[in-house]
Amino acid sequence: MSRMIVPHTTSARTVRKAVVPAAGLGTRFLPATKATPKEMLPVVDKPAIQYVVEEAAAAGLDDVLMVTGRHKRAIEDHFDNAFELEQALAAKGDAVRLDAVRDPARLASIHHIRQGEPLGLGHAVLCARRHVGDQPFAVLLGDDLIDPRETLLSRMLDVRDQYAGSVIALMEVPPEQIHLYGCAAVEATGEDDVVRVTGLVEKPSHEDAPSSYAVIGRYILDPAVFDTLERTPPGRGGEIQLTDALQELATGGTVHGVVFDGLRYDTGDKADYLRTVVRLACDRDDLGPEFTAWLKEFVAGLDTGTSSERRRLAA
């Protein structure tokens, strides 16, 4: 039976639209991503991008815009109806798989627009301007998967309702990893998990980082960000950086951060992608017990077994 996505809150939201940038080339996963969008790589039995859309739907966001590029048609097809496949499954009486095939198209109203040039995350967000209009909106990056049991996005929406402006998700990381992220300078607000963001730096060195708070891939953005992005020059890597635009807004005191310490999975790195698949598989009621038992035996064999034993366990 398919799992119904239920919003974490039933109160009326001022934010109803989500933008999912999905135009990247996925070069870190070549050759798998030569003809397949990186967002469509499977995490157990669903593509990574479906987890992101499910998260948006669970938080009450029922309008999702995918910002894609060339060779991303598979994403559009995945969130569309597949009549021939549905008819074949219905004829077999395979209700479980039929629901699984239909679920992506039922999550939200899905729209697509192309980012003509790979000019950065800020430019991808700017591509959504006509669709979003003058409303606040969410941005969810597909490389960051938040565990379905977490309520980060709903918490960010609550903070937006309370403080207005823009809200970003922050996570404390070891100092030696801060150069991999945008980094926030912050001030306390009186709430343990909410800070005021006073500045942002894109991928600073450990020595130049203003804090250990990294920006992770969830944002609630005020529509004022569009005018700021319009005048934001290309920054690091020759791309229009969303971090640079948020830095300008932060100087006006209109950016807050939600500090997240829950379960987050990074699928943008090969090793972390594999860890994500293993963790989520172990948590599944239908897969977890058998897979976990095999995994324990396999790991034990790596430590003590011979080559032939390892091959047997891997079979």
C-alpha positions in Angstrom: 0.0 0.0 0.0 1.3 3.4 -0.8 2.3 5.8 2.0 0.2 9.0 2.0 2.1 12.2 2.4 0.5 14.1 5.2 1.5 17.7 5.9 3.2 18.1 9.3 0.9 21.1 10.0 -2.7 21.8 9.1 -2.6 25.5 9.6 -2.8 27.8 6.6 0.6 28.5 5.1 1.8 31.8 3.6 4.3 29.7 1.6 2.8 27.2 -0.9 5.4 27.1 -3.6 8.7 25.2 -3.7 11.6 25.5 -6.2 13.9 22.5 -6.8 17.0 23.3 -8.8 17.9 20.3 -10.9 20.1 21.5 -13.8 23.5 20.3 -12.7 25.6 18.0 -14.8 26.3 15.5 -12.1 30.0 15.2 -13.1 31.0 13.5 -9.8 28.9 10.5 -10.8 30.1 10.0 -14.3 29.7 7.7 -16.3 26.4 6.9 -14.5 25.1 10.4 -15.2 26.2 10.6 -18.8 22.6 9.9 -19.9 20.7 9.8 -16.6 20.1 12.9 -14.5 22.0 12.7 -11.2 18.6 13.5 -9.5 17.2 10.3 -10.9 19.9 8.0 -9.3 18.0 5.6 -7.1 18.1 5.7 -3.3 16.9 2.2 -2.5 13.9 2.1 -4.9 13.1 5.8 -5.4 15.0 8.5 -7.3 16.7 11.0 -5.0 14.5 13.9 -6.3 11.3 12.1 -5.2 12.4 12.2 -1.6 12.8 16.0 -2.0 9.3 16.5 -3.5 7.8 14.2 -0.8 9.4 16.5 1.8 7.9 19.6 0.3 4.5 17.9 0.1 4.7 16.8 3.7 5.3 20.4 4.8 2.2 21.6 2.9 3.9 22.9 -0.3 1.6 21.8 -3.1 3.2 23.7 -6.0 6.7 22.5 -7.1 8.8 24.1 -9.9 11.7 22.0 -11.2 14.5 24.1 -12.7 16.1 21.7 -15.1 18.5 21.7 -18.1 19.2 19.7 -21.2 19.0 15.9 -20.9 16.7 16.1 -17.9 13.6 14.8 -19.6 13.6 11.7 -17.3 12.7 14.0 -14.4 9.6 15.3 -16.2 8.6 11.8 -17.2 9.0 10.5 -13.6 6.5 13.1 -12.2 4.0 12.5 -15.1 1.5 9.7 -15.6 2.7 6.6 -17.3 -0.5 5.3 -18.9 0.8 2.2 -20.6 2.7 1.0 -17.5 -0.3 1.8 -15.3 -2.6 -0.1 -17.5 -0.3 -3.1 -17.5 0.0 -3.1 -13.7 -3.8 -2.7 -13.3 -4.4 -5.6 -15.7 -2.2 -7.8 -13.5 -3.9 -6.6 -10.3 -0.6 -5.4 -9.0 -2.0 -2.6 -6.7 1.2 -2.1 -4.8 3.4 -1.3 -7.8 0.5 0.6 -9.4 0.4 3.0 -6.4 4.2 3.4 -6.4 4.1 4.4 -10.1 1.2 6.8 -9.6 2.5 8.4 -6.4 5.1 10.9 -7.9 2.4 12.6 -10.0 0.1 12.9 -7.1 2.5 14.5 -4.6 1.9 18.1 -5.8 1.3 20.3 -8.9 4.6 19.8 -10.7 6.0 22.4 -13.2 9.2 22.5 -15.2 11.4 25.3 -16.6 14.8 25.1 -18.1 17.9 27.0 -17.0 19.4 27.8 -20.3 23.0 28.3 -19.0 24.8 26.8 -16.0 25.2 30.1 -14.3 24.9 29.0 -10.7 22.3 28.4 -8.0 21.4 32.1 -7.7 20.6 32.1 -11.5 18.5 28.9 -11.1 16.5 30.6 -8.4 16.1 33.7 -10.6 14.7 31.5 -13.3 11.7 30.8 -11.0 10.8 34.5 -10.7 7.8 34.5 -13.1 6.4 31.3 -11.6 6.8 32.4 -8.0 5.7 36.1 -8.4 5.7 38.2 -5.3 5.2 35.4 -2.9 7.7 33.8 -0.4 8.8 30.4 -1.5 11.0 27.4 -0.5 14.1 26.2 -2.3 15.1 22.6 -1.8 18.4 21.2 -3.1 18.3 17.7 -4.3 21.8 16.7 -3.0 20.6 17.2 0.6 18.1 14.6 1.7 16.4 15.2 5.0 15.1 12.1 6.8 11.3 11.8 6.3 10.9 11.6 10.1 12.3 15.1 10.5 10.3 18.3 10.4 13.0 20.8 9.4 11.0 22.4 6.5 7.9 22.8 8.6 10.0 24.5 11.4 11.5 26.8 8.8 8.1 27.8 7.6 7.0 28.5 11.2 10.1 30.7 11.6 9.2 32.6 8.4 5.7 33.2 9.7 7.1 34.5 13.0 10.0 36.7 11.7 9.2 37.3 8.0 12.2 37.8 5.7 14.2 34.8 4.6 15.1 31.7 6.5 18.0 29.3 5.9 18.8 25.9 7.3 22.1 25.7 9.2 24.0 22.7 10.6 27.1 22.7 12.7 30.0 20.9 11.0 33.6 20.2 12.0 36.0 23.1 11.3 37.9 21.1 8.7 34.7 20.7 6.6 33.5 24.3 6.6 35.2 25.0 3.3 32.7 22.7 1.6 29.8 24.9 2.5 28.4 28.4 2.7 29.1 29.6 6.2 26.9 31.9 8.4 27.8 34.5 11.0 25.0 34.5 13.5 23.6 36.2 16.6 21.3 34.6 19.2 17.5 35.3 19.2 16.5 33.7 22.5 15.3 30.6 20.8 17.7 27.6 21.0 17.2 26.6 17.3 16.8 30.0 15.8 19.6 32.6 15.1 19.7 35.9 13.2 22.1 35.7 10.3 24.4 38.7 10.1 26.6 37.6 7.3 27.4 34.8 4.8 30.6 33.6 3.2 30.7 31.0 0.4 33.1 28.2 1.1 35.5 30.0 3.3 38.8 28.6 4.6 38.9 27.3 8.1 40.8 30.5 9.2 38.3 32.9 7.5 35.1 31.1 8.6 32.9 33.3 10.9 31.4 30.2 12.6 31.0 26.5 12.3 27.4 26.8 11.0 27.1 25.5 7.4 24.3 26.4 5.1 22.5 23.2 4.0 20.2 22.9 1.1 16.9 24.3 2.5 15.8 27.9 2.2 12.6 29.9 2.6 13.1 33.0 0.6 11.4 36.3 0.6 10.6 37.6 -3.0 12.9 40.5 -2.3 15.7 38.1 -3.2 14.9 38.4 -6.9 15.8 42.0 -7.1 18.9 41.3 -5.2 19.9 38.4 -7.5 19.3 40.6 -10.5 22.1 42.9 -9.4 24.4 40.2 -8.0 27.5 39.9 -10.1 29.0 36.5 -10.8 31.1 35.3 -7.8 33.0 32.2 -6.9 33.4 30.0 -10.0 32.0 32.7 -12.3 28.5 31.8 -11.1 25.7 33.9 -9.5 25.8 32.7 -5.9 22.6 32.6 -3.9 24.9 33.1 -0.8 26.0 36.5 -2.1 22.4 37.7 -2.5 21.5 36.4 1.0 24.6 38.2 2.4 23.2 41.5 1.1 19.8 40.7 2.7 21.4 39.7 5.9 23.0 43.1 6.4 19.5 44.4 6.6 18.6 42.0 9.4 16.0 40.1 7.3 17.6 36.6 7.3 17.2 34.1 10.1 18.6 30.6 10.4 17.1 27.4 11.8 19.9 25.2 13.4 19.2 21.6 12.5 20.8 18.7 14.3 18.7 15.9 12.8 19.2 13.2 10.2 20.6 14.6 6.9 21.9 12.6 4.0 24.4 14.0 1.4 23.9 12.3 -2.0 26.2 14.6 -3.8 29.3 12.6 -2.9 29.9 9.0 -3.9 30.7 7.7 -0.5 27.9 9.6 1.2 25.5 8.4 -1.5 26.4 4.8 -0.6 26.0 5.5 3.1 22.6 7.0 2.4 21.4 4.0 0.6 22.6 1.7 3.3 21.0 3.8 6.1 17.7 4.2 4.5 17.6 0.5 3.5 18.3 -0.5 7.1 15.4 1.6 8.3 12.9 0.0 6.0 10.4 -2.4 7.6 10.4 -4.6 4.4 14.1 -4.6 3.8 15.8 -3.7 7.1 15.8 -6.9 9.1 17.2 -9.1 6.3 19.5 -6.5 4.9 20.9 -5.6 8.3 21.6 -9.2 9.2 23.5 -9.7 5.9 25.4 -6.4 6.4 26.6 -7.4 9.9 27.8 -10.7 8.5 29.5 -9.0 5.6 31.3 -6.5 7.7 32.5 -9.2 10.1 33.8 -11.1 7.1 35.8 -8.1 6.0 37.6 -8.1 9.3 38.2 -11.8 9.7 37.3 -13.7 6.6 39.4 -15.0 3.7 39.0 -13.7 0.1 36.8 -16.7 -0.7 34.6 -16.1 2.3 34.2 -12.4 1.4 33.2 -13.4 -2.1 30.6 -15.8 -0.7 29.2 -13.2 1.6 29.0 -10.7 -1.2 27.1 -13.1 -3.4 
